[in-house]
């Protein structure tokens, strides 16, 4: 009988469950995996491709970007508790995104005297041994496990994949002790665990009676609205929502949206501020949204009638949530909305259709007024060294195609970006789901890896840019030929910190003295802030713009570099803090 290492069966198991890539930052705990990868390469045997990332925050967000584009969870390898700690912020984001990612960490050897292959053989094995490394990420994973023996490695992987891909999807975590990876087993002890028999659970539709109830409520409403954020994860859901909105006369708001949920060209698109439409509504739909509005800022919403359709309606991982609904449906929005649409289209007569057409037409003046405000904001160019962000976004929008993917980590300028960079195609917009800044660099790389024919544009504030581990981003971009376009909005610090203090203490000492502890720029004459040089250090193209009149040409040069296969960074000096 053939005896092989647990590492061999681990890689075989990853292939069995459909993992294409391993995004890795390796250490002494991965020796058996490294040996087995080398063996498989020398024998011409298939295994997931390894993408080495110099920082874990990039590795995890790359896996997330790939999963976002494909729907398929990928593997991330990190080094014991240290790598887990570095990855934790990114895992929190992935958890809030509801994206499938498998995080695997080695574990310091448990034998000290050479009793087993893989026993401790260096100082660091002692200091990296902790009581419960999984506790670092446990609040942000659906399942965690420490592999007790190589004999169950394929079964454990099948179990991990089932949790990861089941609705709502999310990350999982597994610890791999070094001696366990080095164990050897007979082939006969390693049966397969095919996803067809050990796979995930998907959300579906709703029973016909409740679909009919939702349809009746929509058809009797005079001013229905819908608020959504991540429904656009599935392109078919985007199409179903737009069709239902046009058929029932529903105004659709994206609030803190994570994906494009409805085309901004749709006559039913009502912008990004629920306060503009919710108070007048007689029926509201909450569709795949975690925070539909801020309760203390929109108290009138609590008195409204709400129907919730969500893959995760209870928000079980939010200790407190606080949004009342009159009907709560757990299901797949694409399926449920199509069910409701079928009923409405069957029941709608000419009188109803005419009423809806008139209702939609009545919204045109408000849409035109909003568009006029946006054009007026974008017409102000700004001055030398203080380019107006609205103008910047409008010029960037003019240079992009509908299929380009825009990743929004502009933070305080994020809503302005959404107003000025029009998106119309499913999958062409990505926002921040979690609470950790620094997601956009790795996410851009993962999206580009999964969709090599689409340009990916990362828009990020200077404060968040530091969190992205940018040297790791552009090193990885160069190594694996993944050209992305990054626009760094340099206002000299963290505007979000300043704004937060102003909201709570509008007349406080910090406001009076302009002391918000949020400036990253000192203002000294000898200060250097050359973000574009980070790209140049790793073979990319970098440029800084301070003059609004030079903006168009700079954007075009950066896009030309990306189209030629090089990452590009455009450092833009915008209105300072």
Secondary structure, DSSP 8 states (H G I E B T S, - for coil): --EEEHHHHHHHHHHHTT--EEEE---GGGHHHHHHHHHHHHHT----EEEE-SSHHHHHHHHHHHHHHHS--EEEEE-HHHHHHHHHHHHHHHHHHT--EEEEEEE--S-SSSSSTT---STHHHHT--S-GGGGTGGG-S-EEE---GGGHHHHHHHHHHHHHSSS---EEEEEEHHHHH-EEEGGG-----HHHH---------HHHHHHHHHHHHH-SSEEEEESSGGGSHHHHHHHHHHHHHHT-EEEESS-SB--S-TTSTTB--S-GGGTGGG-SEEEEES-S-SS-GGG-GGGGGS-EEEEETTTT-TTSS------SEEEES-HHHHHHHHHHHHHHH--HHHHHHHHHHHHHTHHHHHHHHHHHHHHHH--EETTEE-HHHHHHHHHHH--TTSEEEEE-GGGHHHHHHHS---STTSEE---SS-S--HHHHHHHHHHH-TTS-EEEEEEHHHHHHTTHHHHHHHHHHTT---EEEEEESSB-HHHHHHHHHH-TTSHHHHHT--S-B-----TT----THHHHHHTT-EEEEE--GGGHHHHHHHHHHHHHTT--EEEEEEBS--
